[in-house]
Amino acid sequence: MKIKFILISLLFLIGISCKTVEKESNSTHKIKIEWTENLEGDFSFKEKWNYPEYVYKNRFGQLSCDGDCPIEIDRMKDESGKIYQDSLQAFYKVIDTTHIFHSLKSKNRMYEYSGTDFIEFNKLENGIVKGESINNSSTHSRLVIELQNDSCTSFVTFNSIRDLGINNFPVKSGTIRVDKTFFENGIIKAVFDFKFENTLESDKELFWKGKIYNKVRAK
């Protein structure tokens, strides 16, 4: 009788496991890419730029860093925050002051999101072109887009600063239009409008829509 009970329990657990796997596989929704030869719209946002996060111009007209910065730069500044003249060259070897051009213009309804203007694309070894938006100190929801052949998949990774852990919101519906000529030349120029499954609060709709313009880098 005891052996029979154990066997029934094992079969029950296996059944639950199979259903779980099936549920996860069905959550990957593919969206057909709408290719276009001349994608119209205002993409002038790509001409705007920012310095990397935490880099700013101080009251002495110097590009400086405040916040999550390398500790060694502290000895290169005086008490007022001015960078010593003889430390400028060394300072800018440590601090990146590159102009980062905007690659994403969008709006959404997501958790712990204050905005981002950047998304990076890489071509993976399996041929997938993968894009990930760039988080910052006050944005903790990251958009992920994967393009392969004529299909697109997407999800949002929410890495909460609260006690909510890491949550993935898979796309459930939407559209994406991609300029084919630009794509063939290694540039993603696209317009998208996605709705996502809210795995935290099913009664609250999550969406992300906007425009993208950026080069694809080889991974």
DAMOHU-V738717 format. One line per field, one symbol per residue. ss: DSSP state (A for helix, B for strand, O for the rest). A space follows every 10 residues. Layout:
# DAMOHU-V738717
ss->???
This chain:
# DAMOHU-V738717
ss->OAAAAAAAAA AAAAAAAAAA AAAAAAOOOO BBBBBBOOOO OOOAAAAOBB OOOOBBBOOO OOBBBOOOOO AAAAAABOOO OOBOAAAAAA AAAAOOOOOB BOOBBBBBBO OOOOOOOOBB BBBOOOOOBB BBBOOBOOBO BBBBBBBBOO BBBBBBBBBO OOOOOBBBBB BBBBBBBBBA AAAAOOBBBB BBBBBBOOOO OOOOOBBBBB BBBBBBBBO
